[in-house]
Amino acid sequence: MKNKIIMSVVAAIVLAGGLFAFAANAPQSVNLNLAAKTPQTAVSQPSAPPANAGEYICVKPLDVVANPDMYLNKKIKFRAVFDKFSTLGLDYKPAFRDSQKYISFLIKRDDVTDHTIPLSEMKIFILRTEAEKFIDLDSGDVIEVYGKEFSNALTDPWIDAEKLIVVEKKNKDTKKKV
């Protein structure tokens, strides 16, 4: 009986030590600094920031995911890499956005560089009428999102995108091959 208790305590200590070692060595959020690398390119979509752009707090998406309570009911803006349009989070009662009027979209995690993982913890919604202007968005395009976190249900940030700007197209060649 004593051996089982001792082994359990040792296992718990080893597990805790491993978790602390992992947390200490975990990669920090990667600052892509996309503004310095790539100039804003001309695109067919509206590309001007909103007139009240000064009201928005410039954030990193991973910071918002880590602290959704801090940004609740605040206007935020961030740059991210577009992944895809989705229906994730629509019609969820505590943070309701009607799937007939809205569509959500996913952005890529910026802390993973060797493969694509969407930042599914962040639910971003845009009106379907507004999203129709961006049907040519491809996975990998750099976007700037202006929005407001309206809920932190499930301890995730739920954001209404008020303005979407395409900063850089992944494939600048817009001609499609037949």
N, C-alpha and C positions, 0 to 999 in steps of 0.2 A: 504494500500500500504506500509506504514511504517513497519507494522508487518511482512509482507512478506520479506522485505529487512532485517529486524533485524533477523528474523528466518533463512534466508539464510546465513547471516554472522555468526550467532551462529553455524549453522550446519557446515559451512566451518571450523570454529575454532575447533570444536569437532572432525571433520574428520582429520584435520591436527594433532591435539594432539594425536589422536589414532594412526596415522601413525608413528609419532615420538616415541610413547611408544612402538609400535610393533618393530620398527627398533632398538630401544635401547635394547629390550629384545630378539631379534631374536638370535637364536643360531649361534655362530661363526662356521667357518669351523672346522670340527673335524679332528684332526691329528690322523690318524690311526696308525702311527708309526709301520707299518707292518714289517719293518726290525728288530725291536727289539723283536717283538712277535714271528715271525716265521723265522727259518733259510731257506735259499734257498735250495729247494729240487731238486734232480736229476729228470729230465724229458727227454723224448725222443727227444724233439725239441732242436735246438741249444740254449744254455743258456749263452753264453759268451756275454758281452757287446761289442759294436763295438770298433774297435781299436782306434777310435778317440773319445772315450766317454768323454774325458776332455773338448771337445768343446761344450757339451750340458749343458744347464742351468737346474738345478733341480727345478721343480715347482710343485705346487699343481693344479690339474685340475680346481678347482673352482676359483683360482686366474687368470688362463688364460682366463676363461669365463668372469670374472669380468673386465679384462683389455686386451682385444684382441689386441689393438693397440700397447701395450708395447712389445708383443712377435712376432709381424709381422716380417717375414723373419729371425727369430732366431731359432736355434736348441734347442729343449727342451726335457727333459725326466721327466717322472712321473710314479709313481706306482698307480694302480687303480684296482678295482674289475671288471672283465669282465662281461658284461651283455649278449650281443648277436651280431651276425653278422646281417647286415642290408643293405638296399639300400638307406638309408637316405642321401640326399644331392648329390647323383650321377646325372650327366648330367645337373646340374644347371649351366647355361651359365657364370655368373660372377665368379664362382670358379669351373671351369669345370674339372671333372674327369670322364672319359668314363666308363660307366657301363660294357662294354665288357672287360676292362682291370683291373678295380678296384672294390673293395667291401668296404663298410664302416662297422665299428663296434661301438657299444655303450658300455660305461662303466657306472657303477653305481655311483650315487651321493654319496659322502662320508659325506654329512651333514645331511642325513636322515638315521636313523638307524632302525626305527621300521617297515619299509616296503621298497620295491624296487622301486626306481624311476631312470630311465636312465638319464644321463647327455646329453640330446639330443641337447643342445646348442653347444656342441663341436662335430664337424664333423671330424671324424678320418678315413682316407682312407689308404688302404693297397693293394698292387698288388695282384690280384687273385692267381697268381702263388705262392706268398709267403704265402697267407692265407691258401692255401691247406695244408701247413705243420701243421696247427693248427686246423684241423677239429675236433679234440677231445676236444677242449676248452668247458668248461661248464660254465653256469652262476654261478658266485661265485668264479671262479678261480682268483687268484691274478696275475696280469701281470705288466710288466714294458715296457713302450713305449718310444722309442727314435724316435723323428720326428722333422719336421720343419713346423711352421705355415706359410702357403703360401698365405693365404687370410684372410681378416676380413669382408667379405661380410655379409650383414644383421647384422652387429656388433657381429657376432659369430666367434670363431676361427675355421679355416679350416686347418687341419693338415695332412700332408703326413707322415705316419708311416714308418720310414726307417728300424727299427728293433723292433721286438716284442719278449719279453722273458717271459716265464711262470715261475713265482717265486714260486707259491704254487698251487697245485691242490686241489679243494674243496673236491672231492671224490678221495682219494688216491687209492682206490680199482679200478683198471682198468678193472677187469673182468666184463663182461656184463651178466646179467641174461637173460635166454631165456624164 
